[in-house]
């Protein structure tokens, strides 16, 4: 239990998956224009990240390691992730067509979201057990959701701000993201 709190705080704030490790930049920039789509993407990524990291850990520990096939780790993790994304896409399409339309191409792109694969790989590289993997992936995903939500709120306000033409759109978004990254670095003293 005493190791779970530092793992959670580190994953959520200090080593944030977007702002510190630079995983998941594509959906961070692409889906963060509207708060509603940012929250939807965050929730979808949270589900996929937690379940895929847990399943990947189980497959790695109980199939790949005993069979001496650890070299198959990456391709196996990608198969797990892509299967889960297909499942999430079907559920979102059926129960929330509006969210499905808002997420557009970014929903199937969760398959190639390096944040999801990166967290699964980092769980193994950090030698976490199953509980630690679940906590690490959950708080990494919550950190992803927190940052993409905050960024979407800021971007919506930036649309109304008097910004010079040359900085409108992606340039001001990247400047804002870099300032957010510096702010999150301040959490390093907590853990």
VOPAGU-2260 file (C-alpha; in pm, 1 decimal, decimal comma):
REM VOPAGU-2260
SITE   aa  ch    i         X         Y         Z
SITE  UNK   A    0       0,0       0,0       0,0
SITE  UNK   A    1     281,1     241,4      80,7
SITE  UNK   A    2     419,2     209,0    -272,5
SITE  UNK   A    3      81,6     266,4    -439,7
SITE  UNK   A    4      42,0     632,1    -336,0
SITE  UNK   A    5     379,1     741,6    -480,1
SITE  UNK   A    6     308,2     542,0    -797,3
SITE  UNK   A    7     -32,5     710,9    -828,6
SITE  UNK   A    8      92,7    1065,4    -765,1
SITE  UNK   A    9     389,5    1019,3    -994,5
SITE  UNK   A   10     172,5     886,1   -1277,5
SITE  UNK   A   11     -95,4    1153,6   -1231,6
SITE  UNK   A   12     114,5    1466,3   -1187,2
SITE  UNK   A   13     492,5    1434,2   -1181,3
SITE  UNK   A   14     551,3    1203,0   -1477,8
SITE  UNK   A   15     231,1    1295,7   -1658,9
SITE  UNK   A   16     190,9    1085,1   -1969,6
SITE  UNK   A   17     140,9    1388,9   -2196,0
SITE  UNK   A   18     334,1    1672,6   -2037,4
SITE  UNK   A   19     637,1    1482,7   -1910,7
SITE  UNK   A   20     667,6    1167,5   -2119,6
SITE  UNK   A   21     518,7    1322,0   -2436,9
SITE  UNK   A   22     296,4    1022,9   -2512,2
SITE  UNK   A   23     -39,6    1087,5   -2676,6
SITE  UNK   A   24      41,3    1425,3   -2829,7
SITE  UNK   A   25    -175,1    1363,6   -3140,8
SITE  UNK   A   26    -508,9    1334,9   -2954,9
SITE  UNK   A   27    -390,9    1600,9   -2708,8
SITE  UNK   A   28    -368,6    1855,9   -2989,9
SITE  UNK   A   29    -641,1    1711,7   -3215,1
SITE  UNK   A   30    -928,2    1641,6   -2975,2
SITE  UNK   A   31    -878,1    1925,2   -2728,2
SITE  UNK   A   32   -1061,8    2191,9   -2927,8
SITE  UNK   A   33   -1389,5    2111,2   -2750,4
SITE  UNK   A   34   -1430,7    2012,8   -2386,9
SITE  UNK   A   35   -1696,9    1751,8   -2462,2
SITE  UNK   A   36   -1477,9    1560,4   -2706,1
SITE  UNK   A   37   -1176,3    1591,3   -2472,9
SITE  UNK   A   38   -1368,7    1432,2   -2185,9
SITE  UNK   A   39   -1499,6    1157,0   -2414,0
SITE  UNK   A   40   -1150,7    1082,6   -2543,2
SITE  UNK   A   41   -1012,4    1087,5   -2189,4
SITE  UNK   A   42   -1270,7     837,2   -2068,5
SITE  UNK   A   43   -1217,6     609,2   -2368,6
SITE  UNK   A   44    -838,8     621,8   -2323,2
SITE  UNK   A   45    -879,9     558,4   -1948,8
SITE  UNK   A   46   -1081,1     243,2   -2007,8
SITE  UNK   A   47    -852,0     113,6   -2281,3
SITE  UNK   A   48    -532,6     201,4   -2092,4
SITE  UNK   A   49    -633,3      32,8   -1765,1
SITE  UNK   A   50    -775,3    -281,7   -1922,6
SITE  UNK   A   51    -502,3    -318,9   -2186,0
SITE  UNK   A   52    -220,9    -266,3   -1934,1
SITE  UNK   A   53    -374,3    -523,1   -1699,9
SITE  UNK   A   54    -436,1    -778,6   -1974,1
SITE  UNK   A   55     -92,0    -711,8   -2123,4
SITE  UNK   A   56      70,3    -767,2   -1783,2
SITE  UNK   A   57    -114,9   -1098,8   -1742,7
SITE  UNK   A   58     -22,1   -1213,5   -2093,8
SITE  UNK   A   59     340,0   -1112,7   -2038,8
SITE  UNK   A   60     378,4   -1277,5   -1696,5
SITE  UNK   A   61     177,9   -1594,5   -1761,7
SITE  UNK   A   62     239,4   -1662,4   -2130,4
SITE  UNK   A   63     538,1   -1475,4   -2272,3
SITE  UNK   A   64     780,0   -1517,0   -1978,8
SITE  UNK   A   65     713,2   -1890,1   -1915,6
SITE  UNK   A   66     736,9   -1963,7   -2290,0
SITE  UNK   A   67    1055,8   -1754,8   -2318,9
SITE  UNK   A   68     890,7   -1531,0   -2579,7
SITE  UNK   A   69     942,3   -1189,7   -2419,5
SITE  UNK   A   70    1067,9   -1060,8   -2754,1
SITE  UNK   A   71     701,0   -1075,4   -2867,1
SITE  UNK   A   72     600,2    -820,1   -2601,6
SITE  UNK   A   73     536,6    -521,3   -2826,8
SITE  UNK   A   74     335,5    -700,8   -3094,5
SITE  UNK   A   75     133,2    -883,7   -2829,3
SITE  UNK   A   76      54,2    -559,1   -2649,3
SITE  UNK   A   77     -51,6    -397,9   -2978,3
SITE  UNK   A   78    -291,2    -687,0   -3046,3
SITE  UNK   A   79    -443,9    -652,4   -2698,7
SITE  UNK   A   80    -483,4    -275,7   -2741,4
SITE  UNK   A   81    -634,7    -296,3   -3090,3
SITE  UNK   A   82    -889,5    -555,5   -2975,9
SITE  UNK   A   83    -997,4    -335,0   -2686,4
SITE  UNK   A   84   -1022,7     -25,8   -2906,1
SITE  UNK   A   85   -1252,1    -211,5   -3145,5
SITE  UNK   A   86   -1470,9    -303,9   -2849,2
SITE  UNK   A   87   -1478,5      56,2   -2719,2
SITE  UNK   A   88   -1557,8     188,6   -3067,0
SITE  UNK   A   89   -1856,9     -45,2   -3099,9
SITE  UNK   A   90   -1988,7      50,8   -2754,4
SITE  UNK   A   91   -1948,3     426,7   -2810,1
SITE  UNK   A   92   -2108,9     404,8   -3155,0
SITE  UNK   A   93   -2407,5     216,3   -3014,6
SITE  UNK   A   94   -2467,7     412,9   -2692,7
SITE  UNK   A   95   -2342,5     763,5   -2780,3
SITE  UNK   A   96   -2353,6     840,5   -3153,1
SITE  UNK   A   97   -2295,3    1210,1   -3080,2
SITE  UNK   A   98   -1970,3    1135,5   -2893,9
SITE  UNK   A   99   -1873,9     889,7   -3167,5
SITE  UNK   A  100   -1914,6    1166,4   -3424,3
SITE  UNK   A  101   -1725,0    1419,2   -3207,7
SITE  UNK   A  102   -1428,8    1185,5   -3161,8
SITE  UNK   A  103   -1425,7    1106,4   -3532,5
SITE  UNK   A  104   -1103,0     953,8   -3654,2
SITE  UNK   A  105    -939,0     989,7   -3312,3
SITE  UNK   A  106   -1136,2     701,5   -3160,6
SITE  UNK   A  107    -985,7     430,0   -3383,6
SITE  UNK   A  108    -652,8     609,8   -3347,5
SITE  UNK   A  109    -645,3     508,9   -2979,0
SITE  UNK   A  110    -502,0     188,1   -3124,2
SITE  UNK   A  111    -194,6     380,5   -3232,1
SITE  UNK   A  112    -191,3     612,2   -2930,1
SITE  UNK   A  113     158,1     567,3   -2797,5
SITE  UNK   A  114      34,9     656,7   -2446,3
SITE  UNK   A  115    -161,9     332,7   -2422,7
SITE  UNK   A  116     125,1     116,5   -2547,5
SITE  UNK   A  117     381,3     319,1   -2352,6
SITE  UNK   A  118     207,6     267,1   -2018,8
SITE  UNK   A  119     177,1    -107,8   -2080,1
SITE  UNK   A  120     548,5    -127,9   -2163,5
SITE  UNK   A  121     650,5      95,4   -1870,6
SITE  UNK   A  122     454,9    -126,4   -1630,1
SITE  UNK   A  123     667,6    -421,2   -1735,6
SITE  UNK   A  124     992,0    -221,2   -1747,3
SITE  UNK   A  125     928,8     -84,2   -1396,0
SITE  UNK   A  126     867,3    -442,4   -1277,8
SITE  UNK   A  127     528,5    -359,6   -1128,4
SITE  UNK   A  128     305,7    -638,1   -1001,2
SITE  UNK   A  129     -56,3    -657,3   -1120,0
SITE  UNK   A  130    -197,0    -421,3    -855,0
SITE  UNK   A  131      79,9    -167,7    -915,7
SITE  UNK   A  132      18,6    -196,7   -1290,5
SITE  UNK   A  133    -352,2    -125,6   -1244,2
SITE  UNK   A  134    -279,7     175,9   -1020,0
SITE  UNK   A  135      -7,4     304,7   -1254,0
SITE  UNK   A  136    -222,8     271,0   -1565,6
SITE  UNK   A  137    -533,5     414,6   -1395,7
SITE  UNK   A  138    -355,3     724,1   -1267,2
SITE  UNK   A  139    -162,8     767,6   -1592,2
SITE  UNK   A  140    -496,0     760,9   -1774,9
SITE  UNK   A  141    -650,1    1001,5   -1524,6
SITE  UNK   A  142    -349,4    1228,3   -1577,2
SITE  UNK   A  143    -410,0    1207,2   -1952,5
SITE  UNK   A  144    -776,4    1294,4   -1899,9
SITE  UNK   A  145    -697,4    1578,0   -1658,6
SITE  UNK   A  146    -446,7    1739,2   -1892,6
SITE  UNK   A  147    -656,2    1703,6   -2208,1
SITE  UNK   A  148    -958,4    1845,6   -2021,7
SITE  UNK   A  149    -765,1    2143,7   -1881,1
SITE  UNK   A  150    -611,9    2204,8   -2221,6
SITE  UNK   A  151    -954,1    2198,1   -2390,0
SITE  UNK   A  152   -1090,7    2452,9   -2142,2
SITE  UNK   A  153    -792,7    2680,0   -2209,7
SITE  UNK   A  154    -825,4    2637,1   -2587,5
SITE  UNK   A  155   -1194,1    2728,7   -2577,6
SITE  UNK   A  156   -1102,5    3050,1   -2396,0
SITE  UNK   A  157    -818,5    3117,2   -2638,8
SITE  UNK   A  158   -1068,6    3115,0   -2925,8
SITE  UNK   A  159   -1220,9    3429,4   -2777,2
SITE  UNK   A  160    -890,5    3598,2   -2692,2
SITE  UNK   A  161    -730,2    3867,4   -2909,2
SITE  UNK   A  162    -431,4    3663,4   -3029,4
SITE  UNK   A  163    -210,2    3780,3   -3317,2
SITE  UNK   A  164    -296,5    3604,2   -3643,5
SITE  UNK   A  165      44,0    3433,1   -3667,9
SITE  UNK   A  166      -9,0    3261,8   -3330,9
SITE  UNK   A  167    -370,4    3149,3   -3375,3
SITE  UNK   A  168    -448,5    2777,5   -3371,5
SITE  UNK   A  169    -169,4    2526,1   -3321,6
SITE  UNK   A  170     110,9    2776,3   -3241,1
SITE  UNK   A  171     -67,4    2921,1   -2936,5
SITE  UNK   A  172    -179,4    2569,8   -2842,0
SITE  UNK   A  173     182,2    2450,1   -2833,1
SITE  UNK   A  174     290,8    2754,2   -2632,5
SITE  UNK   A  175       8,9    2686,1   -2386,0
SITE  UNK   A  176     104,7    2317,6   -2363,9
SITE  UNK   A  177     464,7    2410,4   -2285,3
SITE  UNK   A  178     350,7    2641,5   -2004,7
SITE  UNK   A  179     128,9    2362,2   -1869,1
SITE  UNK   A  180     428,6    2128,3   -1880,0
SITE  UNK   A  181     635,0    2372,2   -1673,5
SITE  UNK   A  182     352,1    2401,2   -1420,8
SITE  UNK   A  183     328,3    2022,6   -1387,7
SITE  UNK   A  184     705,2    2002,9   -1333,6
SITE  UNK   A  185     641,0    2190,8   -1009,6
SITE  UNK   A  186     466,8    1882,0    -871,9
SITE  UNK   A  187     805,3    1704,7    -868,3
SITE  UNK   A  188     864,2    1812,0    -508,4
SITE  UNK   A  189     556,2    1624,3    -385,9
SITE  UNK   A  190     679,0    1270,2    -443,7
